[in-house]
């Protein structure tokens, strides 16, 4: 049986697929970290549902976490732009 080499388009498609999957993994890891961080900070006694103070704390925590992430990425992009 002959080995069939992938053509250029198949290699591009595979590369695009791998990049997309890597981006999904990074996003999922960030979501998991956000969930873990905010849950640990805000929920002292896990129960069947969140009380209003826990829900508010988680909402505020997630907002601050996302704001911080956006700030860090923006600063990194600025630094990268200045370095070129």
PyMOL commands that set and color helices and strands:
alter all, ss='L'
color gray80, all
select helices_A, chain A and resi 8-42+52-83
alter helices_A, ss='H'
color red, helices_A
deselect
rebuild
show_as cartoon
